[in-house]
């Protein structure tokens, strides 16, 4: 799901993508370019294309993000306003459930386990893209077991509605733990909690906090453990 903030000219730099890779693998990508203007949206489009190109060249998650950071730094060199992007890039093997994750200043992924428990999965990370063209991005290996669901999101899902990251995470975790239907229904529930008719019931403690773009990406590994 992608939900822009405010509509109109308040475009933003949030995005998600799924990139086919050799041997039936694929990459999940989610990120957020700083800013809510046409420039942020333009940089997002260029960065998304660059990430696809680096993945198609056969690079692993660490190298894909390292190259993307150099690319974004080059695009924004000399601009008055510093621009950067957070990003989470996960290479998925759907046969084994193995995930290879590299993170550039982005939120950690979360997993809803088969028993309904939802936990954030800590991953090694580096600086947001575009800050240091020589930054390194270590990879973390995770495993998605049968019956588990992976959540990737931008901070708008957590902070929109007057929440901070902590209270927003509690809201999201409660929604995920309370839903055992399909991914479409879960995605709808997550968005409805922020923008739906009953979203005022979960408004957080920071009433003056602005809304933000929201990107949500869900992946379920089917089967029984």
Buried (B, 14 or more C-beta within 10 A) or exposed (E): BBBBBEEEEEBBBBBBBEBEBEEEBBBBBBBBBBBBBEBBBBBBEEBBEBBBBBBEEEBBBBBBBBBBBBBBBEBBEEEEEEBBBBBBBBBBBEEEBBBBBBBBBBBBBBBBBBEEEBEEBEBEBBBBBBBBBEBEBBBBEBEBEEBBBBBBBBBBBBBBBBBBEEBBBBBBBEBBBEBEEEEEEBBBBBBBBBEBEEBEEBBBEEEEBEBBBBBBBBBBBEEEE
